[in-house]
Amino acid sequence: MAFEVRTTEGKAGDRGGEIYELTNDTGTVRAEVWPQWGFNCLKWQVKQPDNRWADILFHMPDWESNPVPTRSGHPILFPFPGRLRDGKFMFEGKTYQLPLNESSKLHAIHGFTPRNKWRVTDCNGDDEFAFVTGEFNLAKDLPESLPLWPSDFAFSVTYRLYANKLRVDARVENVGPGPLPFGLGYHGYFRLPGMNDPDISECVLQANVAEVWEVDAANLPTGWRKELPAELDFRQPRAVGSTALDHVFNGVTGEETRNSGLVEVATLAHPNAFGKLRVMADASFRDLVLFTPAHRHAVAIEPYSCSADASNLAARGIDSGWRVLPPGGTWEGAVEYRWEPNGL
């Protein structure tokens, strides 16, 4: 088996450009990455037994006419994931005010990277996988936002498509003169090949987490973590049912798999699917967001390196996962999504 990268021209909304397709020579798996829309891996698909493509990553059917950056595929959330209270935080004695782009227009959400263009720096394929690497640098790619963050950064992500998994490797480098605070999250939306019902009620979810962040009326963490209430306890696999999820969980309890450096944070199955999804992450992804969008066509399973509003919690002395890199410092993190067909 050989893997390759192909490029085609595509357009969504007002942005056109190259779309990167990662695929294999047997035509059994493919992924589609859109650099012009936040380097989003919009599609990850496998061939069904009837020879039709089936989605693992869900994208909105109106993507090309209405490409809302954080509602389809695999949005990348950096330099902070989730909501930031009042769009404001203080760092080293200076207050930073970000655009109030959350739906209520009262808070900021999900950083700079999911809504803006990235640059592709490398791509290729071999016998094992195909890959594409994208980079987002604040000074080059969004210079008008340099005053909104304490330091410049070079942030790169590599998607690697294998026969049975999609791996996401991230690297953060502080290229600015001062310390760089940050957090990272992935906002993947998932369905399963073989599902026929549009609603995800029969999806069977398992989440290896021990606690959930308590939130206030604005769905922002208070700083307290609490034991899982029964309605949010998915430590044993069970159907999603009518549960409405939009919660940040903490205390990943999964065990490392075969010296891989990765632990299983969640799984997703369905009675009619011809396989199961396993979500794996390294230890730096200490939090997990579970989200059921209003349309309920997908379940979002989101590894986070920190909580929502992490910068403000950290300023209060709360362990939120918020990181600070010194000038010249680097950080790397890995997440894998594994597709396991039935019978394997």
N, C-alpha and C positions, 0 to 999 in steps of 0.2 A: 504494500500500500504506500502511496506517495501523496503528500499534501502540497498544496500550492496556494498562492494568493493571486486573485484577479481583481482588476479595477474596472468599474463602469461609472458613467456619469449619472447622477441622480439629483433630484431636487425635492425639498420639503419646505413648505412655506416660501419665504423669500430667499432661501439659501440653496445654491447649487454647488456641486463639486463632486469629487471622486468618492465613490463608495467602495470599501474594501471587502471583498468576499474571500473568506477562508474556507477551503473545501478539500476533499480528497478525490483521488482518481476513480474510486468506485462509486462516487455519487451517493454516499450514505449519510453524510453529515456536512453541515455548512454553518457558517456564521457571517453576519453582515455588520460592518462597523461604519458609522457615520462621523467622520472627524469634524465636519462643519456644525454638528449638533452635539457638542460636548464629548466627542469620542465615544458615543453611545454604541454599545453592541446591541443593536436594535433587534436582531434575530439570531437565535440559535435553534437549529432545526435538525431533525433526524428523519430518515425515510421510514415510513410505516410499512407493515407487511403488504399493504395494497399498493405500494410503490409511490404513494403521495407524500409530500413533505408535511411534517407535523412540527408545530412550534413547542419549544420548551420555555423560551422567553416570550412573554406576551407583549404585543404592541397594539395600540389603539388603531382601529380600522381606518380612522381619518388622519393617520399620521402625515401623509404627504400634503394634505391641505391645512392641517392644524397641528403642527409638530410641537406640542407642549413638552418641553425638555424633560420633565420629571415624571411623566405619566406613562412611559413606554420603555420597554427594553431593559437596559442596565445603566441607568444614570450614575455618574460619578460625582460624589458630593465632597468638595474640597474648597477652601481650607477649614470648613466646619460643616458637619452634617446636622440635619434637624433644625429646629427653631432656635433663634438667638433672641432673647428677650429684649423688646424695644429696639432691636437691631443695633444694640450698643454693648460695648465692653470696654474695660479699662485694662491697659497693659503698661507696666513700668511707668505709672504716673500719668499716662496720656489716655484720653477717651477717644474711642473710634466709633463713628456712626455709619452704619451701612444702610443701603436702600431697604425700605420696608416692603419687601416683595412676597411676603407670605399672604395667603388668601384673605386674611382679615385686614391686611395692610397695617397691622400693628407691630409686626415683628419681621426680622430677616430670616431667610431659610436657605439652607443647602449651598452656601458659598458661591464662588464665581464660576466654577468649571462646567457645570452641566448646561449652561445657557449660551456658551460662547464657543468659537471655533478653536480647534486644536491644530497642531502641525504633526504630520506623520514623519517620523525620523528613520524608520526602518521597517522592513517586512520581508518575509521569505518563507520557504517551506522545505521540509525534508521527509524522510521516511516515517517520522513519528508524529509530527505536528506542523501546522502552519501558524505564523505569528505576525502581528502588526503592533508597532510601538508608536504611541503618540506622546507629545509633550505639550505642556501648558506652562508658559513663563509669564508672570505678571507684567514685567517690563516690556516684553515683546508682543504679547497677545491681548493685553487689556491695560495699557499704560495709564489710562484715565483713572484706574482703581488703585494705583500705587499708594495714594495718600490714605486709602481705606484700610490698609493692613500694615502691621509693624515692620515687616521685612519682605523683600522680594524673594521669590522661590522658583525653582525649576522642578516641576512635578511631572513625572512620566509614568505611563501605564502601558503594560504589554498584555495583550490578549493572546493566549495560546490555545488553539483548537486541536484536540486529540480525537481519536475515534469515539471515546466514551466520556470526555470531560472538556470543560472550558476553564482554563486557569487564568487568573488575573493577578499579575505582579505589579506592585506599585513601588516607586522610589521618589522620595522627597529630598531635595537638596536646598539648604539655605544659602542663597547667593547674594543676600543683602548684607548691609553693614551691621545690623543688629540682630538680636534673638528672634526666632521665628516660632510663634505659637501656631498649632494646627491640630485638626482632627480629620479623619477620613471615614467616609461611609459609602456603601454601594446599595443602590435602591432597585434591585432586580425584581421584576414582576414575572411570576411563573404560573404556567398551566402545564398539563402533562399530555403527551401524545396518547391518543386513544380516548380522551375525555370527549363526550358528546354533549353533555349538559352545559349550558352557559354559566350557571351559577356554581360557585366553588364549595357549596355546603357539604358535599360528599367527599371533598378532599380530606385525606387523613394526614394530619400534621403532627410532628413531634419536634419539640424544642428543648434542647439540653441546657436549660438555664434555671437558676435557683431563686432569683429575685426579680422584682419589677420596680422601676423608679416611680415613686409617688408623684402625682402631678396636680397642678392647680386648675382653675377654671379655664385657663388659656392653654391647657395641655402642655405646660412647661414643668420640668421637674422642680420639686420643692427642695431637693437635697437629701431627702430620706429615701431609703430603699426598704421595701417590705416583702414579706413572704408572699408567695403566689396565691391569690384567691382562686377558688375552684374554677371560676369561669375562664381564667387565664392560664390554668395549669395544663400544659401540653407535654409534660415530661414523659407521660405514657402516650403512645399514639392514639389519637381520637379524631373523629370528624370535626371539621370546623363548624358545621351546623350554621346557626344564625348568629354566632359570635361576631361582634364588630371589633376589629383589632386596629389599634393605632397606639402602640405601647413600646417603650424602650425597656428591655430586659437586661439584667446584669447577672454575673456569676456563672459563666459558661462552665459546664460540668463534664463535657465530653472528654474522652480519653484519646491520646495521640494514636494515630493509625499507622502501624508498621514503620515506625521511625521516620515518618514523613515530615514531622514538625507541624502537622495539621491535626486539629480535632474536629469531630463532627458536631456542628452547632444545631443543625436542624435536618429533618427529612420531610419529603412531601410525597404522598402516594394517592391513588384513587382506585376504586374497585374496577373501573373499566380501562385504566391505563395499562399500557404494555411495558411499564417499567416504573422506576422510582427515582426521585431526585435526592441526592445527598449534598448538603452544603457544608463545606469544610473550610476552616480558617486557621491561621496561626495564632499564637497566644496574644499578639498585639490587638486583635479584634476581640475585645473583652465584653462588648455589649452587642445586643441583637435587637433590631426593630422588627416587629411583625405588624403588617398592615393589610387590611382588606378594603380596597377602594369601593366607592359607592356603587359602581356598576357590578361588582362581585364576579367579574370574569377571570380574576387572577388573585393570587396571594403574593404579597411582597415579603420577601425574606431578606433582611438587610444587615449584613455584618457591619458594625461600627467600631471604630477604635476608641470612641469616647461616648459620653451621653449627649443628649440634646442640651443646649445652653451650657456646654461644658466650660467655656471660658469664664462665665460668671459664677458657676459653681466653684471652679478652681480658685477664683479670687476670694471666695469665702472659706477657703481651706478645706474644701470637700474633694475627695478623690473621685474625679469625674473622667479620668483617662486623658485629659488635656495634656498635650506634649509641647515642649519648647526645645527647639534645636538651636545650638550656638551657631554663629557665623561659620560657614564652611562645613557644618555638620550634615549628616545624611541619615535617612531612615528608610527601611524597606519592609514591606508586608505582602502577604500572599493569601489569596482565597481561591478555592476550587469548587466548581459545581460539577458533580459527577452524575451521569445518567447511567442507571443500571437496568437494562432490559430484564424482563421476567425470565426466570430460568437460568440466570447466570449466578 
